[in-house]
Amino acid sequence: MMMDPCELSPSYVRSIAPYQPGKPISELAREMGLEEAAIVKLASNENPRGIGPRTRAAIEAAIGQIARYPDGNGFELKQKLSKRYGVDMGSIVLGNGSNDVLELVASAFLGPGRASVFSQHCFAVYPLATQSRGARAIVVPAKNYAHDLEAMAMAIDDETYVVWIANPNNPTGTFARHADIEAFLKRAPERVLVVVDEAYNEYLAPELRSDSFKLIKRHPNLVVTRTFSKAYGLAGLRVGYALAHPSVADVMNRVRQPFNVNSMALVAAVAALDDMEFVARSYAENLQGMRQIEAGAKRLGLDYIPSHGNFITVRVAAGGQSAAEVYKKLLKRGVIVRPVGGGYGLPEHLRVTIGTAAENDKFLAALAASIRE
């Protein structure tokens, strides 16, 4: 009997359950025989406003250079970020979305015999990045759906090299204040890298925003990651970045693929940083949409987890129906949301991206019909 070539892969790789992205509109249209234009996708925390005018113009102007390789060092974007945040260019690591930057952390600092700490209900990439490097996962129970930072600090052991903290957290939308993050850094051993994933930072209320990366001067084991995929509307181009101590950034760049950020993404991100009016309007419209869906959930008698992101997680399992059943009924009505059972540990909930007012209305109408059916 011939050996299965799959067996050549390490056992920790073979046991990985791949990341499941939100269902594409085109896929649902094929499956259900629906018109694509009639489908509402609220599954992947994308910006329903699209991209800003400056960003669009920059992309169109750069198309003629598409036959050239991108700047592998991302000089112009790093220079822009350096000026925006007052950090040295050597402290910036660029990635194919912030997901790529998180993977760089895992590649550079995790491996067999090492461990990482993360919370229950955390972003699915943390356990995947840990497992794919043969490292051990230390999962800390959540507290009211949020990171229990005190328990996470206590969970750090001699093999721990990375702690993952999503702030706000996806999929729960919970948030740890700046003072709580700083207190955690003071408790964490200096040899442990603390990654604070701020993918949804631009959706925070102004009074909650802080320049957390400034803590790097006192805590060189801190890495802050951010993305252009959410508020800036560049999910399809994939560009994110990390701010870290220069020596940490240097190690991450050693495992980074050359040209990991494409030309269009680099150009678009530079332009997007000059289009903060677009980001401000995205924040305002998201807040309005959040209140719209919260009110709709209350009318339906459904609980939800108060969120600081551009999404909200609603408990839809009621009346004998499971969240999975409600999800399928929503698909038949042309509405795509995100199940958060499985690795996320929220089998009674669905995560819903905040869309336009019309998209939110369609979701709420479809949800009402689905839970009553």
HELIX and SHEET records of a PDB file:
HELIX    1   1 PRO A    5  LEU A    8  5                                   4    
HELIX    2   2 SER A   11  ARG A   14  1                                   4    
HELIX    3   3 ILE A   25  MET A   32  1                                   8    
HELIX    4   4 GLU A   36  ALA A   38  5                                   3    
HELIX    5   5 PRO A   53  ALA A   62  1                                  10    
HELIX    6   6 ILE A   63  GLN A   65  5                                   3    
HELIX    7   7 PHE A   75  TYR A   85  1                                  11    
HELIX    8   8 MET A   89  SER A   91  5                                   3    
HELIX    9   9 SER A   98  PHE A  109  1                                  12    
HELIX   10  10 VAL A  125  SER A  132  1                                   8    
HELIX   11  11 LEU A  149  ALA A  155  1                                   7    
HELIX   12  12 HIS A  178  ARG A  187  1                                  10    
HELIX   13  13 ASN A  201  TYR A  203  5                                   3    
HELIX   14  14 PRO A  206  LEU A  208  5                                   3    
HELIX   15  15 SER A  212  LYS A  217  5                                   6    
HELIX   16  16 PRO A  246  VAL A  255  1                                  10    
HELIX   17  17 SER A  263  ALA A  272  1                                  10    
HELIX   18  18 MET A  276  ARG A  299  1                                  24    
HELIX   19  19 ALA A  323  LYS A  332  1                                  10    
HELIX   20  20 GLY A  342  TYR A  344  5                                   3    
HELIX   21  21 ALA A  357  ARG A  372  1                                  16    
SHEET    1   A 2 VAL A  40  LYS A  41  0                                        
SHEET    2   A 2 VAL A 335  ILE A 336  1                                        
SHEET    1   B 7 ILE A  92  GLY A  95  0                                        
SHEET    2   B 7 GLY A 240  ALA A 244 -1                                        
SHEET    3   B 7 LEU A 222  THR A 227 -1                                        
SHEET    4   B 7 LEU A 193  ASP A 197  1                                        
SHEET    5   B 7 THR A 160  ALA A 166  1                                        
SHEET    6   B 7 ALA A 115  SER A 119  1                                        
SHEET    7   B 7 ARG A 136  VAL A 140  1                                        
SHEET    1   C 4 TYR A 304  ILE A 305  0                                        
SHEET    2   C 4 PHE A 311  ARG A 315 -1                                        
SHEET    3   C 4 HIS A 349  THR A 353 -1                                        
SHEET    4   C 4 ARG A 338  PRO A 339 -1                                        
END                                                                             
